[in-house]
Amino acid sequence: MRFLGIIPSRYASTRFPGKPLVDMDGKTMIQRVYEQVLSTTDKLYVATDDERIAKAVRNFGGNVILTSERHNSGTDRCYEAYCIAGEDFDVVVNIQGDEPFIHPEQIELLKSCFSEPGTQIATLVKPFDKEGDFEQTIFNPNIPKAVLNNRNEALYFSRSIVPYIRGKEYTEWLSSHTFYKHIGLYAYRADILKEITALPQSSLEIAESLEQLRWLQHGYKIKVGITNRETIGIDTPDDMEKALAVLRSEIH
């Protein structure tokens, strides 16, 4: 089975314009992401609509594909990049361009979901820390939650708390049930990627602003791998400062 890795990367960002090119101790963020996952797929590309990002990728020796400016999601950009690449791959892996600390074993876990022939789409979740701050975790609408069935397939994703724990105080919820944080890594069989990018937006997707609900609502199945590794997404300049602190602690 051949895997194509795609890192969608945009220059425009409401909260942090130009973040793919921000310097992280001598390397841009997009270079750190690229190098972190380079060994995990048969071929790897950055997919971008911005020549500045494309130039930066070429300068460090990476593969880049220029895509349309009109895409509404990383999934759509991945499909165009897959088509432009023009090679046969069984699975396309969509790797977040703003998570420079993603661990290669998480990509391997995602890929392993396709050892089951029926897997159409795969993603990852991480159990919330049972000793964590519930107000900053399961109550945080910026952290999507996932509910799984007994076959580790997604039943639903939500920005709200799911499930509701009846008969217990909120402060007891984390210790009485395993809640899952969704990690926004996806992989898709190539034929399924073509199908889901042709789907119209669904009512659940519009309500929650979560594109994966479009696929579930249209009847596609999403296999879920469970990781215990935390990821660090960078959405704001403050996030970057925290990420740099982590990077420097790992180096020293």
C-alpha positions in Angstrom: 0.0 0.0 0.0 1.4 3.4 -1.0 0.9 6.5 1.1 1.1 10.1 -0.1 1.6 12.8 2.5 0.2 16.2 1.9 0.8 19.2 4.2 -1.8 21.9 3.3 -0.4 25.3 4.1 -1.9 28.8 3.8 -0.3 32.2 4.3 -3.5 34.0 5.2 -4.7 33.5 8.7 -7.0 35.8 10.7 -5.2 35.2 14.0 -1.7 34.6 12.8 -0.9 35.7 9.2 2.2 34.2 7.6 2.6 31.6 10.4 4.0 28.8 8.1 7.1 31.1 7.5 7.6 32.2 11.1 11.2 31.4 12.3 11.4 28.7 14.9 15.1 28.9 16.0 16.6 28.8 12.5 13.9 26.9 10.6 10.5 28.0 9.4 7.5 26.2 11.0 6.6 24.5 7.7 10.2 23.2 7.4 9.9 21.7 10.9 6.6 20.0 10.1 8.0 18.7 6.8 11.2 17.3 8.3 9.3 15.8 11.3 7.1 13.5 9.0 9.3 13.1 6.0 10.1 9.4 6.7 6.5 8.4 7.3 5.0 8.4 3.7 6.2 7.2 0.3 6.2 10.8 -1.0 5.6 14.1 0.8 4.4 17.5 -0.6 3.5 20.8 0.8 0.3 22.0 -0.9 -0.1 25.8 -0.9 -1.7 28.7 -2.8 1.1 31.1 -1.9 4.4 31.6 -3.8 6.2 32.8 -0.6 5.5 29.4 1.0 6.4 27.5 -2.1 9.7 29.3 -2.4 10.6 28.6 1.2 9.8 24.9 0.7 12.0 24.7 -2.4 14.8 26.5 -0.6 15.0 23.7 2.1 14.7 21.0 -0.6 11.1 20.0 0.0 8.5 19.1 -2.6 5.7 21.6 -3.2 2.6 21.8 -5.3 0.8 25.1 -6.0 -2.9 24.8 -5.7 -6.0 27.0 -6.1 -6.8 29.9 -3.8 -10.4 28.9 -3.7 -10.3 25.9 -1.3 -12.4 26.0 1.8 -10.6 23.2 3.6 -7.3 21.3 3.8 -9.2 18.2 2.5 -10.1 20.0 -0.8 -6.5 21.2 -1.1 -5.2 17.7 -0.5 -7.4 16.3 -3.3 -6.2 18.9 -5.9 -2.5 18.2 -4.8 -3.1 14.5 -5.2 -4.5 15.0 -8.7 -1.6 17.3 -9.7 1.0 14.8 -8.3 -0.2 12.4 -11.0 0.9 9.2 -9.3 -0.9 6.2 -8.0 -1.3 6.2 -4.3 -3.7 4.1 -2.2 -4.1 6.5 0.7 -3.6 10.3 1.1 -2.5 11.5 4.5 -3.5 15.1 5.4 -0.9 16.4 7.8 -1.5 19.7 9.7 1.0 22.4 8.8 0.8 24.1 12.1 1.8 21.2 14.4 5.6 21.0 14.3 5.7 18.5 17.2 3.6 15.9 15.6 5.3 12.5 16.2 6.1 10.1 13.4 4.5 7.3 15.4 1.1 9.1 15.2 1.4 9.0 11.4 2.2 5.3 11.6 -0.8 4.8 13.8 -3.0 6.6 11.3 -1.7 4.5 8.5 -2.2 1.2 10.4 -6.0 1.9 10.4 -5.9 0.9 6.7 -4.8 -2.6 7.5 -8.6 -3.2 7.7 -9.7 -3.4 4.0 -13.0 -1.6 4.8 -11.4 1.6 6.2 -12.5 4.6 4.1 -11.2 7.5 6.3 -9.0 7.5 9.4 -8.2 10.0 12.1 -6.8 10.1 15.6 -8.0 10.9 19.1 -6.4 11.3 22.5 -8.0 10.6 25.8 -8.4 13.7 28.0 -6.3 13.6 31.1 -8.7 12.5 33.9 -6.9 14.9 36.3 -7.1 17.8 33.8 -8.9 21.1 34.2 -12.4 20.3 32.9 -13.2 23.9 32.1 -10.2 24.2 29.8 -10.7 20.8 28.2 -14.1 19.2 27.7 -15.8 22.6 28.2 -13.6 24.3 25.6 -15.4 24.6 22.2 -12.1 25.1 20.4 -11.2 21.5 21.3 -13.5 19.1 19.3 -14.6 16.0 21.2 -15.1 12.5 19.6 -17.4 9.7 20.5 -16.5 6.2 19.3 -18.3 2.9 18.9 -16.9 -0.5 20.0 -15.1 -0.9 16.7 -13.2 2.4 17.2 -15.2 4.1 14.5 -16.4 7.7 15.0 -20.1 8.1 16.0 -19.9 11.8 16.3 -17.7 14.9 16.7 -18.7 17.9 18.7 -17.5 21.2 20.1 -19.9 20.5 23.0 -19.4 18.0 25.8 -20.4 14.5 24.6 -21.6 12.4 26.1 -23.5 14.1 28.9 -22.9 12.2 32.2 -26.2 12.1 34.0 -26.4 12.2 37.8 -22.9 13.5 38.3 -21.4 16.9 38.9 -19.4 18.3 36.0 -16.2 18.2 38.1 -16.6 14.4 38.3 -17.1 13.8 34.6 -13.4 13.4 33.6 -12.8 10.8 36.3 -16.0 8.8 35.6 -15.8 8.4 31.8 -13.1 8.4 29.0 -13.6 11.6 26.9 -11.7 11.8 23.7 -10.0 14.9 22.2 -10.0 14.9 18.4 -6.6 15.3 16.8 -7.0 16.8 13.3 -5.0 14.3 11.3 -6.8 12.6 8.5 -6.1 9.9 5.9 -8.3 8.9 3.1 -8.4 6.2 0.5 -7.8 8.0 -2.8 -11.2 7.1 -4.3 -13.0 8.1 -1.1 -11.1 11.5 -1.1 -12.5 12.1 -4.6 -16.0 11.4 -3.4 -16.0 13.4 -0.2 -14.6 16.5 -1.8 -17.6 16.5 -4.2 -20.2 16.4 -1.3 -22.2 19.5 -0.5 -21.9 20.9 3.0 -24.2 19.2 5.5 -26.4 20.7 8.2 -24.3 19.2 11.0 -21.1 20.5 9.5 -22.6 24.0 9.2 -23.9 23.8 12.8 -20.6 22.8 14.4 -18.1 24.1 11.8 -16.5 20.6 11.6 -16.0 19.2 8.1 -15.8 15.6 9.3 -19.5 15.8 10.2 -20.2 16.2 6.5 -18.7 12.8 5.8 -20.5 11.1 8.7 -23.8 12.6 7.8 -23.4 11.3 4.2 -22.8 7.8 5.5 -19.0 7.5 5.4 -17.2 5.6 8.2 -14.2 7.1 10.0 -11.8 4.7 11.6 -10.2 6.1 14.8 -6.7 5.4 16.2 -6.1 6.2 19.8 -2.8 8.0 20.7 -1.5 9.0 24.1 0.8 11.6 22.7 -0.2 15.2 23.0 0.1 17.5 20.0 0.8 21.3 20.0 -1.1 23.3 17.4 -0.1 26.8 16.7 -3.0 29.2 16.0 -1.7 32.5 17.5 1.6 34.3 18.2 1.1 33.3 21.9 0.9 29.7 20.8 4.2 30.2 18.9 5.9 31.5 22.0 4.8 28.4 24.0 5.9 26.2 21.1 9.4 27.8 21.0 9.7 27.2 24.8 9.0 23.5 24.2 11.4 23.3 21.3 14.2 24.9 23.3 13.6 22.6 26.3 13.8 19.5 23.9 17.1 20.8 22.4 18.7 21.6 25.8 
